[in-house]
Amino acid sequence: MAYRLLSTLIFSAVLLWSSSPAWTYDQLPVEPDVGTRLDELYDHEARLFIALYSLAGDGRIDYVTARVVREYARSTYGNPVYQTEAQPIFYWWNHTMWNDPEQDGVNGNERVYQENTDFDISRYKPCLFNGQPC
């Protein structure tokens, strides 16, 4: 009886340890400075303002954030104006999509939403535009 209880406790501890994202995944970096932003996108369908960054500084997208858009309008000059939440709800980094339902910034409570995935920019921009690569 004691052996069964001990083995159940050990199994539960191993299961809890292996499912903890703090031990399993790399720590998500904080949102980079606006100066490293390469591009911005607006997803009309999902109502998300998406910012594309290059943490490595090599011009390749390696970090993406998505904020919920509260309001969308056009300025007098026709430029889009977005009123967004202060912090992102989604992050893409290191082939992982993270979710932050509290939208309180990167502070360790983010959850892995999907692994082995990258941000698919082709949904928003085709591979070629007028014969030029994007």
Secondary structure, 3 states (H helix, E strand, C coil): CHHHHHHHHHHHHHHHHHHCHHHHCCCCCCCCCHHHEEEEEEECCCCEEEEEECCCCCCCCCEEEEEEEEEEEECCCCCEEEEECCCCCEEEECCEEEECCCCCCCCCCCEEEEECCCCCHHHCCCCEECCEEC
